[in-house]
Amino acid sequence: MGSLEVAKLGHVALEVPDLEGSLRFWRDIVGLEEVERREGEVYLRAWGDFEHHTLVLMRGEEAQLHHVAWRTRRPEDVEAFRDHLRAQGVEVEEVEPGAEAGQGYAIRFFVPTSGHPFEIYYQVEKPKAPEGLRSRLKNQVYPAFRRGVSPRRIDHVNLWTGGQDPTPTHDWLVEHLGFKVREYIQLPNLRLGAWMSVTPLVHDIAVMFDGATQGPRFHHVAYYLDNWQDVLRGLTIFKEHGILPDLGPGQHGISQAFYSYVRDPFSGHLLELFSGGYLILDPDWEPLEWRPEELVDGLFWWGDRWDPQTQPDHPFSRTTGVRRPGVRVG
């Protein structure tokens, strides 16, 4: 596919059955900023996110992933991806400018190996914060810690493939969207998961196997905080609202990041508070393999000892669904 590849994670759109309840969680407790509201949709971003939105909450009958959006490197790449995917036999829906607030022409499709709904776009508004809510820093949109936990920016998304081997999806993302595998867990007969990126981050996306469910699943979206103390402060804020984490605090072996996972009580969608980690700047980076005996250390270096092979019913394993083919695109 040559030089055609996505540039970064743009946003995640989540359908929620209680829009006002979930808005209170993500805006008032998590601390994201509300940018725009349409009928049945609310657009939000963190104080350090420049694009119009990094999270869309959409009123729906059940909690599910509507789409994960990736921005391209050049405007013309959106149509190039459209033509390339259609040549591969992938059904591609075109999204007209303005159909999603703040965004230009885009395409949506389902990853053929896993069934997860993706969007690809380039044109997007980058509005300033409203007067009176702007940071005095020219390189920051809103003041930090204005409300709630107050993460800096969106970081990554984690998707599960249900009972399907995730390796074909890893390969498809590499071949068709330009991702690189950074770290992975290899079991005797299965690659349990891979952490992949198109940026210097250890992962913009992770795709993992889940033997307890069938079909594509959404596990979590992660927002980045500047340091470990910010994560701990966030847990104190959640506790004040009666919300306890599914896991954490702790540190991952893979990515080396400090983490905690908290669930939106109104939808069941999972948020990871994510801090630390490392960047990959080497152009000749070789993927790092974690073996079966290193599985738990790779997932949870310290703080938790959850083992997906022996604890399939752990709360952390609870996922939400995804929009399926034949369901509305807009």
SULKAKA-V470969 format. One record per residue. PSI is psi in degrees with one decimal (none if undefined). OMEGA is omega as a letter, one per 40 degrees, with the letter a starting at -180 (999 if undefined). Layout:
# SULKAKA-V470969
PSI;OMEGA  PSI;OMEGA
This chain:
# SULKAKA-V470969
-2.2;i  -134.0;a  -0.1;a  115.1;i  153.9;i  159.6;a  -34.0;a  162.4;i  129.1;a  -58.3;a  169.9;i  133.1;i  122.7;a  130.9;i  136.8;a  140.6;a  -23.9;i  89.2;a  -45.1;a  -36.4;i  -47.8;i  -34.2;i  -40.7;i  -39.3;i  -55.0;a  -33.8;a  -52.7;a  -31.9;a  -52.8;i  -39.1;i  18.1;i  155.9;a  130.4;i  122.0;a  -43.5;a  150.9;i  132.4;i  175.9;i  113.2;i  9.2;a  138.9;i  133.6;a  129.0;a  161.6;i  163.9;i  169.3;a  -20.1;i  3.9;i  127.3;a  -32.1;a  161.6;a  -39.9;a  151.7;i  -7.2;i  133.0;i  126.7;i  126.2;a  131.0;i  126.9;i  167.8;a  -26.0;i  163.9;i  119.3;i  160.3;i  124.9;i  -47.0;i  157.5;i  130.0;a  136.8;i  133.4;i  143.8;i  172.5;i  -27.0;a  152.5;a  -41.6;a  -13.0;a  -25.3;a  -48.1;i  -33.5;i  -42.3;i  -42.3;i  -50.2;a  -40.4;a  -45.9;a  -41.7;i  -34.4;i  -23.8;i  0.6;i  11.9;i  130.3;i  122.6;a  128.0;i  138.4;i  135.3;a  117.8;a  152.8;i  133.7;i  -12.6;i  -34.9;i  129.7;a  135.2;i  8.1;a  145.3;i  -157.0;a  137.3;a  168.7;i  152.7;i  146.2;a  168.1;i  129.3;i  120.9;a  -26.1;a  -18.4;a  -25.5;a  8.6;i  138.5;a  122.9;a  154.2;i  145.1;i  131.9;a  169.3;i  -54.8;a  125.9;i  142.5;i  151.8;i  72.4;a  146.9;i  161.6;i  153.3;i  153.3;i  133.5;a  -14.1;i  11.3;a  142.3;i  147.6;i  -16.1;i  128.2;a  -23.5;a  25.6;i  142.7;a  -58.9;a  161.8;i  143.9;i  151.9;i  36.9;i  -28.1;a  137.8;i  -153.4;a  -40.5;i  63.1;i  158.0;a  -47.8;a  164.9;i  147.7;a  -57.2;a  174.3;i  148.1;a  123.2;a  144.7;i  147.4;a  12.3;a  -137.1;a  5.1;a  144.4;i  124.0;a  -11.0;a  -43.4;i  -33.1;i  -40.6;i  -47.3;a  -39.2;a  -41.8;i  -36.4;i  -48.2;a  -37.2;a  -20.8;i  -5.6;i  14.6;i  157.7;i  137.1;i  126.0;a  -46.5;i  154.7;i  158.2;i  121.7;a  114.9;i  171.1;a  -41.5;a  14.7;a  137.8;i  110.5;a  -36.7;a  160.5;i  142.5;i  121.6;a  149.7;i  160.9;i  -0.9;i  178.6;i  -6.2;i  151.3;i  -38.2;i  133.9;i  -21.9;i  143.8;i  138.5;i  123.2;a  158.3;i  141.2;i  103.1;a  -8.4;a  -15.0;a  170.4;i  146.4;i  169.3;a  143.7;a  156.0;i  125.9;i  -61.3;i  161.4;i  140.5;a  137.4;i  141.9;a  134.2;i  152.4;a  -31.6;a  170.2;a  -36.1;a  -32.6;i  -36.4;i  -45.8;a  -39.6;i  -40.7;i  -39.5;i  -34.2;i  -40.7;i  -43.8;i  -41.7;i  -38.0;i  -25.4;i  12.2;i  22.0;a  122.3;i  150.7;a  151.3;i  -38.9;i  154.0;i  174.4;e  156.9;i  -170.7;i  133.9;i  147.1;i  -54.5;i  125.9;a  -21.0;a  13.3;a  150.0;i  141.4;a  162.1;i  149.3;a  127.5;a  140.8;a  135.6;i  113.1;a  -14.8;a  -13.2;a  -27.1;a  -4.9;i  142.8;a  135.1;i  133.5;i  127.3;i  123.3;a  129.3;a  157.9;i  -139.2;a  -167.2;a  163.0;i  150.8;i  110.5;a  -10.8;a  126.6;i  -18.1;a  30.6;i  132.0;i  132.3;a  139.9;a  130.2;a  131.5;i  125.7;a  169.5;a  -42.7;a  -10.3;i  6.6;a  -54.8;a  -39.8;i  -37.0;i  -43.0;a  -44.0;a  94.7;a  -44.8;i  159.9;i  -32.7;i  157.0;i  39.6;i  133.7;i  111.7;a  -21.0;a  -28.9;a  -12.4;a  60.3;a  -16.9;a  10.9;i  143.6;i  -31.2;i  -22.9;a  -8.1;a  121.9;a  169.4;i  162.0;a  -175.4;i  153.9;i  138.1;a  162.1;i  142.5;a  -11.0;i  156.0;a  146.2;i  -37.3;a  none;999
